[in-house]
């Protein structure tokens, strides 16, 4: 079971606020890390991860 599937299951069981808060904090952390990163390759990796997590966040948020 992936982290997204586990979080989606938790959100459906009523823990949606906790899941969204945790994921939003991670998105904010990645955003700041990407802005501060001077290594282009690392910044691109962070951007890909941010995009993937943002898509998952939006899917979980759509449940509410």
Phi and psi restraints in degrees (range 20) as a CNS / XPLOR table:
assign (resid 1 and name C) (resid 2 and name N)
       (resid 2 and name CA) (resid 2 and name C) 1.0 -77.9 20.0 2
assign (resid 2 and name N) (resid 2 and name CA)
       (resid 2 and name C) (resid 3 and name N) 1.0 167.7 20.0 2
assign (resid 2 and name C) (resid 3 and name N)
       (resid 3 and name CA) (resid 3 and name C) 1.0 -62.7 20.0 2
assign (resid 3 and name N) (resid 3 and name CA)
       (resid 3 and name C) (resid 4 and name N) 1.0 -39.1 20.0 2
assign (resid 3 and name C) (resid 4 and name N)
       (resid 4 and name CA) (resid 4 and name C) 1.0 -62.4 20.0 2
assign (resid 4 and name N) (resid 4 and name CA)
       (resid 4 and name C) (resid 5 and name N) 1.0 -45.1 20.0 2
assign (resid 4 and name C) (resid 5 and name N)
       (resid 5 and name CA) (resid 5 and name C) 1.0 -62.7 20.0 2
assign (resid 5 and name N) (resid 5 and name CA)
       (resid 5 and name C) (resid 6 and name N) 1.0 -40.4 20.0 2
assign (resid 5 and name C) (resid 6 and name N)
       (resid 6 and name CA) (resid 6 and name C) 1.0 -65.0 20.0 2
assign (resid 6 and name N) (resid 6 and name CA)
       (resid 6 and name C) (resid 7 and name N) 1.0 -43.5 20.0 2
assign (resid 6 and name C) (resid 7 and name N)
       (resid 7 and name CA) (resid 7 and name C) 1.0 -67.7 20.0 2
assign (resid 7 and name N) (resid 7 and name CA)
       (resid 7 and name C) (resid 8 and name N) 1.0 -37.5 20.0 2
assign (resid 7 and name C) (resid 8 and name N)
       (resid 8 and name CA) (resid 8 and name C) 1.0 -63.9 20.0 2
assign (resid 8 and name N) (resid 8 and name CA)
       (resid 8 and name C) (resid 9 and name N) 1.0 -41.9 20.0 2
assign (resid 8 and name C) (resid 9 and name N)
       (resid 9 and name CA) (resid 9 and name C) 1.0 -63.2 20.0 2
assign (resid 9 and name N) (resid 9 and name CA)
       (resid 9 and name C) (resid 10 and name N) 1.0 -44.5 20.0 2
assign (resid 9 and name C) (resid 10 and name N)
       (resid 10 and name CA) (resid 10 and name C) 1.0 -61.5 20.0 2
assign (resid 10 and name N) (resid 10 and name CA)
       (resid 10 and name C) (resid 11 and name N) 1.0 -40.0 20.0 2
assign (resid 10 and name C) (resid 11 and name N)
       (resid 11 and name CA) (resid 11 and name C) 1.0 -64.8 20.0 2
assign (resid 11 and name N) (resid 11 and name CA)
       (resid 11 and name C) (resid 12 and name N) 1.0 -39.5 20.0 2
assign (resid 11 and name C) (resid 12 and name N)
       (resid 12 and name CA) (resid 12 and name C) 1.0 -68.5 20.0 2
assign (resid 12 and name N) (resid 12 and name CA)
       (resid 12 and name C) (resid 13 and name N) 1.0 -27.1 20.0 2
assign (resid 12 and name C) (resid 13 and name N)
       (resid 13 and name CA) (resid 13 and name C) 1.0 -83.3 20.0 2
assign (resid 13 and name N) (resid 13 and name CA)
       (resid 13 and name C) (resid 14 and name N) 1.0 -2.9 20.0 2
assign (resid 13 and name C) (resid 14 and name N)
       (resid 14 and name CA) (resid 14 and name C) 1.0 113.4 20.0 2
assign (resid 14 and name N) (resid 14 and name CA)
       (resid 14 and name C) (resid 15 and name N) 1.0 1.0 20.0 2
assign (resid 14 and name C) (resid 15 and name N)
       (resid 15 and name CA) (resid 15 and name C) 1.0 -100.4 20.0 2
assign (resid 15 and name N) (resid 15 and name CA)
       (resid 15 and name C) (resid 16 and name N) 1.0 30.5 20.0 2
assign (resid 15 and name C) (resid 16 and name N)
       (resid 16 and name CA) (resid 16 and name C) 1.0 -61.0 20.0 2
assign (resid 16 and name N) (resid 16 and name CA)
       (resid 16 and name C) (resid 17 and name N) 1.0 -39.3 20.0 2
assign (resid 16 and name C) (resid 17 and name N)
       (resid 17 and name CA) (resid 17 and name C) 1.0 -63.8 20.0 2
assign (resid 17 and name N) (resid 17 and name CA)
       (resid 17 and name C) (resid 18 and name N) 1.0 -43.3 20.0 2
assign (resid 17 and name C) (resid 18 and name N)
       (resid 18 and name CA) (resid 18 and name C) 1.0 -63.8 20.0 2
assign (resid 18 and name N) (resid 18 and name CA)
       (resid 18 and name C) (resid 19 and name N) 1.0 -43.7 20.0 2
assign (resid 18 and name C) (resid 19 and name N)
       (resid 19 and name CA) (resid 19 and name C) 1.0 -63.2 20.0 2
assign (resid 19 and name N) (resid 19 and name CA)
       (resid 19 and name C) (resid 20 and name N) 1.0 -47.3 20.0 2
assign (resid 19 and name C) (resid 20 and name N)
       (resid 20 and name CA) (resid 20 and name C) 1.0 -65.6 20.0 2
assign (resid 20 and name N) (resid 20 and name CA)
       (resid 20 and name C) (resid 21 and name N) 1.0 -38.2 20.0 2
assign (resid 20 and name C) (resid 21 and name N)
       (resid 21 and name CA) (resid 21 and name C) 1.0 -63.7 20.0 2
assign (resid 21 and name N) (resid 21 and name CA)
       (resid 21 and name C) (resid 22 and name N) 1.0 -44.5 20.0 2
assign (resid 21 and name C) (resid 22 and name N)
       (resid 22 and name CA) (resid 22 and name C) 1.0 -63.8 20.0 2
assign (resid 22 and name N) (resid 22 and name CA)
       (resid 22 and name C) (resid 23 and name N) 1.0 -44.1 20.0 2
assign (resid 22 and name C) (resid 23 and name N)
       (resid 23 and name CA) (resid 23 and name C) 1.0 -69.6 20.0 2
assign (resid 23 and name N) (resid 23 and name CA)
       (resid 23 and name C) (resid 24 and name N) 1.0 -36.1 20.0 2
assign (resid 23 and name C) (resid 24 and name N)
       (resid 24 and name CA) (resid 24 and name C) 1.0 -64.2 20.0 2
assign (resid 24 and name N) (resid 24 and name CA)
       (resid 24 and name C) (resid 25 and name N) 1.0 -39.9 20.0 2
assign (resid 24 and name C) (resid 25 and name N)
       (resid 25 and name CA) (resid 25 and name C) 1.0 -62.8 20.0 2
assign (resid 25 and name N) (resid 25 and name CA)
       (resid 25 and name C) (resid 26 and name N) 1.0 -39.6 20.0 2
assign (resid 25 and name C) (resid 26 and name N)
       (resid 26 and name CA) (resid 26 and name C) 1.0 -67.6 20.0 2
assign (resid 26 and name N) (resid 26 and name CA)
       (resid 26 and name C) (resid 27 and name N) 1.0 -39.6 20.0 2
assign (resid 26 and name C) (resid 27 and name N)
       (resid 27 and name CA) (resid 27 and name C) 1.0 -62.6 20.0 2
assign (resid 27 and name N) (resid 27 and name CA)
       (resid 27 and name C) (resid 28 and name N) 1.0 -42.4 20.0 2
assign (resid 27 and name C) (resid 28 and name N)
       (resid 28 and name CA) (resid 28 and name C) 1.0 -62.8 20.0 2
assign (resid 28 and name N) (resid 28 and name CA)
       (resid 28 and name C) (resid 29 and name N) 1.0 -40.7 20.0 2
assign (resid 28 and name C) (resid 29 and name N)
       (resid 29 and name CA) (resid 29 and name C) 1.0 -63.1 20.0 2
assign (resid 29 and name N) (resid 29 and name CA)
       (resid 29 and name C) (resid 30 and name N) 1.0 -44.3 20.0 2
assign (resid 29 and name C) (resid 30 and name N)
       (resid 30 and name CA) (resid 30 and name C) 1.0 -65.3 20.0 2
assign (resid 30 and name N) (resid 30 and name CA)
       (resid 30 and name C) (resid 31 and name N) 1.0 -38.6 20.0 2
assign (resid 30 and name C) (resid 31 and name N)
       (resid 31 and name CA) (resid 31 and name C) 1.0 -61.2 20.0 2
assign (resid 31 and name N) (resid 31 and name CA)
       (resid 31 and name C) (resid 32 and name N) 1.0 -46.6 20.0 2
assign (resid 31 and name C) (resid 32 and name N)
       (resid 32 and name CA) (resid 32 and name C) 1.0 -65.6 20.0 2
assign (resid 32 and name N) (resid 32 and name CA)
       (resid 32 and name C) (resid 33 and name N) 1.0 -41.0 20.0 2
assign (resid 32 and name C) (resid 33 and name N)
       (resid 33 and name CA) (resid 33 and name C) 1.0 -64.3 20.0 2
assign (resid 33 and name N) (resid 33 and name CA)
       (resid 33 and name C) (resid 34 and name N) 1.0 -39.9 20.0 2
assign (resid 33 and name C) (resid 34 and name N)
       (resid 34 and name CA) (resid 34 and name C) 1.0 -66.3 20.0 2
assign (resid 34 and name N) (resid 34 and name CA)
       (resid 34 and name C) (resid 35 and name N) 1.0 -38.1 20.0 2
assign (resid 34 and name C) (resid 35 and name N)
       (resid 35 and name CA) (resid 35 and name C) 1.0 -67.5 20.0 2
assign (resid 35 and name N) (resid 35 and name CA)
       (resid 35 and name C) (resid 36 and name N) 1.0 -33.6 20.0 2
assign (resid 35 and name C) (resid 36 and name N)
       (resid 36 and name CA) (resid 36 and name C) 1.0 -87.0 20.0 2
assign (resid 36 and name N) (resid 36 and name CA)
       (resid 36 and name C) (resid 37 and name N) 1.0 -15.3 20.0 2
assign (resid 36 and name C) (resid 37 and name N)
       (resid 37 and name CA) (resid 37 and name C) 1.0 -75.4 20.0 2
assign (resid 37 and name N) (resid 37 and name CA)
       (resid 37 and name C) (resid 38 and name N) 1.0 133.0 20.0 2
assign (resid 37 and name C) (resid 38 and name N)
       (resid 38 and name CA) (resid 38 and name C) 1.0 -101.8 20.0 2
assign (resid 38 and name N) (resid 38 and name CA)
       (resid 38 and name C) (resid 39 and name N) 1.0 -12.0 20.0 2
assign (resid 38 and name C) (resid 39 and name N)
       (resid 39 and name CA) (resid 39 and name C) 1.0 -83.6 20.0 2
assign (resid 39 and name N) (resid 39 and name CA)
       (resid 39 and name C) (resid 40 and name N) 1.0 116.9 20.0 2
assign (resid 39 and name C) (resid 40 and name N)
       (resid 40 and name CA) (resid 40 and name C) 1.0 -60.9 20.0 2
assign (resid 40 and name N) (resid 40 and name CA)
       (resid 40 and name C) (resid 41 and name N) 1.0 -42.7 20.0 2
assign (resid 40 and name C) (resid 41 and name N)
       (resid 41 and name CA) (resid 41 and name C) 1.0 -64.9 20.0 2
assign (resid 41 and name N) (resid 41 and name CA)
       (resid 41 and name C) (resid 42 and name N) 1.0 -45.4 20.0 2
assign (resid 41 and name C) (resid 42 and name N)
       (resid 42 and name CA) (resid 42 and name C) 1.0 -62.3 20.0 2
assign (resid 42 and name N) (resid 42 and name CA)
       (resid 42 and name C) (resid 43 and name N) 1.0 -40.1 20.0 2
assign (resid 42 and name C) (resid 43 and name N)
       (resid 43 and name CA) (resid 43 and name C) 1.0 -63.2 20.0 2
assign (resid 43 and name N) (resid 43 and name CA)
       (resid 43 and name C) (resid 44 and name N) 1.0 -38.4 20.0 2
assign (resid 43 and name C) (resid 44 and name N)
       (resid 44 and name CA) (resid 44 and name C) 1.0 -65.9 20.0 2
assign (resid 44 and name N) (resid 44 and name CA)
       (resid 44 and name C) (resid 45 and name N) 1.0 -40.6 20.0 2
assign (resid 44 and name C) (resid 45 and name N)
       (resid 45 and name CA) (resid 45 and name C) 1.0 -63.2 20.0 2
assign (resid 45 and name N) (resid 45 and name CA)
       (resid 45 and name C) (resid 46 and name N) 1.0 -42.4 20.0 2
assign (resid 45 and name C) (resid 46 and name N)
       (resid 46 and name CA) (resid 46 and name C) 1.0 -63.4 20.0 2
assign (resid 46 and name N) (resid 46 and name CA)
       (resid 46 and name C) (resid 47 and name N) 1.0 -40.8 20.0 2
assign (resid 46 and name C) (resid 47 and name N)
       (resid 47 and name CA) (resid 47 and name C) 1.0 -63.3 20.0 2
assign (resid 47 and name N) (resid 47 and name CA)
       (resid 47 and name C) (resid 48 and name N) 1.0 -40.9 20.0 2
assign (resid 47 and name C) (resid 48 and name N)
       (resid 48 and name CA) (resid 48 and name C) 1.0 -64.6 20.0 2
assign (resid 48 and name N) (resid 48 and name CA)
       (resid 48 and name C) (resid 49 and name N) 1.0 -43.1 20.0 2
assign (resid 48 and name C) (resid 49 and name N)
       (resid 49 and name CA) (resid 49 and name C) 1.0 -65.3 20.0 2
assign (resid 49 and name N) (resid 49 and name CA)
       (resid 49 and name C) (resid 50 and name N) 1.0 -40.9 20.0 2
assign (resid 49 and name C) (resid 50 and name N)
       (resid 50 and name CA) (resid 50 and name C) 1.0 -61.1 20.0 2
assign (resid 50 and name N) (resid 50 and name CA)
       (resid 50 and name C) (resid 51 and name N) 1.0 -44.7 20.0 2
assign (resid 50 and name C) (resid 51 and name N)
       (resid 51 and name CA) (resid 51 and name C) 1.0 -62.1 20.0 2
assign (resid 51 and name N) (resid 51 and name CA)
       (resid 51 and name C) (resid 52 and name N) 1.0 -43.6 20.0 2
assign (resid 51 and name C) (resid 52 and name N)
       (resid 52 and name CA) (resid 52 and name C) 1.0 -63.1 20.0 2
assign (resid 52 and name N) (resid 52 and name CA)
       (resid 52 and name C) (resid 53 and name N) 1.0 -46.1 20.0 2
assign (resid 52 and name C) (resid 53 and name N)
       (resid 53 and name CA) (resid 53 and name C) 1.0 -68.2 20.0 2
assign (resid 53 and name N) (resid 53 and name CA)
       (resid 53 and name C) (resid 54 and name N) 1.0 -35.0 20.0 2
assign (resid 53 and name C) (resid 54 and name N)
       (resid 54 and name CA) (resid 54 and name C) 1.0 -65.1 20.0 2
assign (resid 54 and name N) (resid 54 and name CA)
       (resid 54 and name C) (resid 55 and name N) 1.0 -40.4 20.0 2
assign (resid 54 and name C) (resid 55 and name N)
       (resid 55 and name CA) (resid 55 and name C) 1.0 -63.1 20.0 2
assign (resid 55 and name N) (resid 55 and name CA)
       (resid 55 and name C) (resid 56 and name N) 1.0 -44.0 20.0 2
assign (resid 55 and name C) (resid 56 and name N)
       (resid 56 and name CA) (resid 56 and name C) 1.0 -64.2 20.0 2
assign (resid 56 and name N) (resid 56 and name CA)
       (resid 56 and name C) (resid 57 and name N) 1.0 -40.9 20.0 2
assign (resid 56 and name C) (resid 57 and name N)
       (resid 57 and name CA) (resid 57 and name C) 1.0 -60.1 20.0 2
assign (resid 57 and name N) (resid 57 and name CA)
       (resid 57 and name C) (resid 58 and name N) 1.0 -44.5 20.0 2
assign (resid 57 and name C) (resid 58 and name N)
       (resid 58 and name CA) (resid 58 and name C) 1.0 -64.0 20.0 2
assign (resid 58 and name N) (resid 58 and name CA)
       (resid 58 and name C) (resid 59 and name N) 1.0 -36.9 20.0 2
assign (resid 58 and name C) (resid 59 and name N)
       (resid 59 and name CA) (resid 59 and name C) 1.0 -66.0 20.0 2
assign (resid 59 and name N) (resid 59 and name CA)
       (resid 59 and name C) (resid 60 and name N) 1.0 -41.7 20.0 2
assign (resid 59 and name C) (resid 60 and name N)
       (resid 60 and name CA) (resid 60 and name C) 1.0 -68.2 20.0 2
assign (resid 60 and name N) (resid 60 and name CA)
       (resid 60 and name C) (resid 61 and name N) 1.0 -40.4 20.0 2
assign (resid 60 and name C) (resid 61 and name N)
       (resid 61 and name CA) (resid 61 and name C) 1.0 -65.1 20.0 2
assign (resid 61 and name N) (resid 61 and name CA)
       (resid 61 and name C) (resid 62 and name N) 1.0 -29.4 20.0 2
assign (resid 61 and name C) (resid 62 and name N)
       (resid 62 and name CA) (resid 62 and name C) 1.0 -66.6 20.0 2
assign (resid 62 and name N) (resid 62 and name CA)
       (resid 62 and name C) (resid 63 and name N) 1.0 -18.7 20.0 2
assign (resid 62 and name C) (resid 63 and name N)
       (resid 63 and name CA) (resid 63 and name C) 1.0 -67.9 20.0 2
assign (resid 63 and name N) (resid 63 and name CA)
       (resid 63 and name C) (resid 64 and name N) 1.0 -23.3 20.0 2
